[in-house]
Amino acid sequence: MRLGGYSTLVALATSLALLTTAAHSLADEGPEQIVVTIENHRFRPDEIRVKAGTPFTLVVTNKDAKPEEIESKDLRVEKVIPAGRTASIRVRALKPGTYPFFGEFNPTTARGRIVAE
């Protein structure tokens, strides 16, 4: 019986260690990454839905031949993405609402919004 008790204790300790490792792995992943592309002076997707109260990262790739600046006063974001490059933009946790953004160099076509729900 003692051997069985010892085996149970080892099994419980092993399970706890695995759960702890899994929890740390999930925490290490960081905020959600949302991929956005600039192509033909437009953002794709042009509407992004996120969970309110949760920070995230926009990963923006500029496929155009010229740079573009993603800008939003509501999001407190202003970042130039050179032609053919990718940039990561951390966005704070947002309250529910709609947050417009635009391309400073092509403001009539490069438009989008983030909807926090």
C-alpha positions in Angstrom: 0.0 0.0 0.0 2.8 2.4 0.8 4.3 2.0 -2.7 0.8 2.9 -4.2 0.7 6.0 -2.0 4.1 7.0 -3.1 3.2 6.4 -6.7 0.1 8.6 -6.3 2.2 11.4 -4.8 4.7 11.3 -7.6 1.9 11.3 -10.2 0.3 14.3 -8.5 3.6 16.2 -8.3 4.3 15.4 -12.0 0.8 16.6 -13.0 1.3 19.9 -11.0 4.7 20.5 -12.7 3.2 20.0 -16.2 0.2 22.3 -15.4 2.6 25.0 -14.1 4.8 24.7 -17.3 1.7 25.0 -19.5 0.5 28.0 -17.6 3.9 29.7 -18.0 4.0 28.9 -21.7 0.7 30.6 -22.3 1.7 33.6 -20.3 4.9 33.9 -22.2 3.1 34.1 -25.6 2.2 37.8 -24.9 -0.6 39.7 -26.3 -2.6 38.6 -29.3 -1.1 39.5 -32.6 -3.3 40.8 -35.4 -1.9 40.8 -38.9 -2.6 43.9 -41.1 -1.4 44.5 -44.6 -0.9 47.7 -46.5 -1.4 47.1 -50.2 -2.4 49.5 -53.0 -2.6 52.2 -50.3 -5.3 50.4 -48.3 -5.3 48.5 -45.0 -6.4 44.9 -45.1 -8.4 44.1 -43.1 -9.9 47.6 -42.8 -12.0 46.6 -39.8 -10.4 44.7 -36.9 -12.5 43.4 -33.9 -10.8 42.9 -30.6 -11.8 42.0 -27.1 -12.2 45.2 -25.0 -9.9 45.3 -22.0 -7.2 43.2 -23.5 -4.0 44.6 -25.0 -2.8 43.4 -28.4 -0.2 43.9 -31.1 -0.8 45.0 -34.7 1.7 43.4 -37.0 1.7 45.6 -40.1 3.3 44.7 -43.4 3.7 47.3 -46.0 3.6 45.7 -49.5 3.5 49.0 -51.3 6.6 50.6 -53.0 6.4 53.6 -50.8 6.3 54.1 -47.0 3.1 54.6 -45.1 2.4 56.0 -41.7 -0.3 54.4 -39.6 -1.8 57.1 -37.4 -4.6 57.3 -34.8 -5.1 59.9 -32.2 -7.7 57.7 -30.4 -5.3 54.8 -30.3 -2.3 57.1 -29.5 -0.4 55.4 -32.5 1.9 57.0 -35.0 4.3 54.7 -36.8 6.0 54.8 -40.3 6.2 51.5 -42.0 8.8 51.6 -44.8 8.1 50.0 -48.1 8.4 46.2 -48.0 8.9 46.1 -44.2 6.9 44.8 -41.3 6.4 46.6 -38.0 4.8 45.6 -34.7 2.7 48.1 -32.8 1.6 47.4 -29.3 -1.9 48.7 -28.5 -3.1 49.2 -24.9 -6.3 47.6 -23.6 -9.2 49.5 -25.1 -12.6 50.4 -23.7 -15.5 49.3 -25.8 -15.9 51.5 -28.8 -14.6 52.2 -32.3 -11.1 53.6 -32.9 -10.4 54.9 -36.4 -6.9 54.9 -38.0 -5.5 56.1 -41.3 -2.5 56.2 -43.5 -0.9 59.7 -43.2 0.5 59.5 -46.7 -2.7 58.3 -48.3 -5.5 59.4 -46.0 -8.3 59.1 -48.6 -7.7 55.4 -49.3 -5.7 54.1 -46.4 -8.4 54.0 -43.7 -9.5 51.5 -41.1 -11.0 51.0 -37.7 -10.6 48.9 -34.6 -13.8 47.8 -32.9 -13.3 46.8 -29.2 -16.2 44.7 -27.9 
